[in-house]
Amino acid sequence: MLLHVIARGKIARSPEADLVARYEKRLTWPVKLTELPETGGRIPDAQLPFKTVLLDERGKNLSSAELASTMGKWRDDGMREARFVLGAADGHSKGERAEADLLLAFGKATWPHLMARAMLMEQLYRATTILAGHPYHRA
């Protein structure tokens, strides 16, 4: 299953960009990173069937094991792509939230966009290692 991270804004050269690149290299699942301008831009067509996850402060606060379980179910159900979407500074529209398969939050705190992107990449890596039985995640 392709893990497709779609983010508004450019990450440029930064410590967060280094973290994103580190986890991108470590992931054994296929991964695609798409950056869009703050407004506009076209999200690439999805591989069908697919699921959409929006990172949203109103979302569910899943443990790493719960996220891994969800991703594993999607993979086993034949999903070809899981899209993880980070919105612009104002977040996602009501319509986007209603259409998403999952709203995901990283706790109640508000995180800077670049840190949220790095945290997402780490959680995707962690979830795939949990599903593989790798010792990276020590629960």
C-alpha positions, 0 to 999 in steps of 0.5 A: 500500500502506497503511503502518500503524504500530501502537505501544503507549503514547502519544507525547504532546508530545515531540521524538520526536512532532515527528519522527513528525509530520514524516515522516508529512507527508512520506510520499506513501504512505498511512500510518496511526498507531495507538496502543494502551495498554501492555496490552490494546486492540484492533488494527484489522482489516487490509486483506487481504492484508497483511504484519506487521513486528515491531520486535524486538531479535532481528530482521534488521538490514536496510539502508534499501535492503533494507527498500525492496526488501522493501516494493517486493516486497510492494507489487508482489505486491498487499499492501494493508497493511504493519503495523509493530508496536512492542511494549510495554516487554517486547517481543513474545510468542513467538507474535507473533514466530512469526506475523510476516512479518518481525522488524526490528531497528535494530541491536543496541542497545536504543532507547527506544520513542519514538525507535524510533517516530521512527526507523521513520517516517524509515525508511519515508519513506526506503524510499518515496523509494528506491522513487520514485528520489528523491535523499533517500537518497544511497547 
